Amino acid sequence: MATTLSNKVTFMLTNASMNFATNSFRLILMASGFVFNEDTHDGYADVSASELPTGNGYTATGVALTGIVISEDDTDNRTEITWSNASWTASGGAIGPTPGAILYDDTVAAPTADPIIGYIDFGGNQTQAAGGVLTISGLEFRIGKAAV
């Protein structure tokens, strides 16, 4: 799985309009054919038309993420933000196909409503058959040092 961060997340962190310690975050699954654009996909509204529709155990706007942990990694010179696994149980039919998932902040209203943190690319369409559980594990966002 490859992850691409949105340009909006770094901007919002530097102007203090996003707080990982107190905000709520969600994960949505995208419909087949979706291609993430880190420059123009700023908020949930920019990608909502390409989200999987509600049905078969999936609900539009995705799942609320829990278990956030924010830690300082002095060895690798970065901050790491992680969440518990996200999952959907397929019922009444399959979930998907989906090429990936969008992580977004469900708290912020301005300067961009529901800003996108990034996109998790599954490397191809994935489908969860009815009765199975689609789980995304290892949800992590890293903020590293940049050259000055």
C-alpha positions, 0 to 999 in steps of 0.5 A: 500500500502506498500513501500520498499526503494531500498538500492541504494537510501540511498547510493546515498544520502550519496555520494551526487550523488542524489539531490531531489531538482533539479532532475527529477523523474518518476513513472512506472507500473510493469507487473503482476508477478514482485517481487521487490528486494531492493538489486539488483534492483538498476536502471531503466535498472534492472526492465525495462523488467518487466515494463508494455508495452506501450499501452492503455494509458500507455507509457513505462518509465512512467510519469514524477512526478511534484509538489515536496515538501521537508519538515523537520518534527521535530516532527517525526525527518525526512525529507519528500519528496512528489510529486503530484498524478500520473495518467494514463487514460486507452483508447482503453483497460485496463491498467494492471494488475499491482502489483505495481509501481517503483519510480526512479530518471530520472536525475542521470547517475552515479554511477547508471543510473536512480536509483530506489528510491523504490517500491510501492506494491499495495497488489495484481494486479490492473487493470484500465478498459478502460475509467477510470483513474488509480491514485496513490496518496500520493507519499512520500519518508521519510528519518529518523534518524538512531541510531549511 
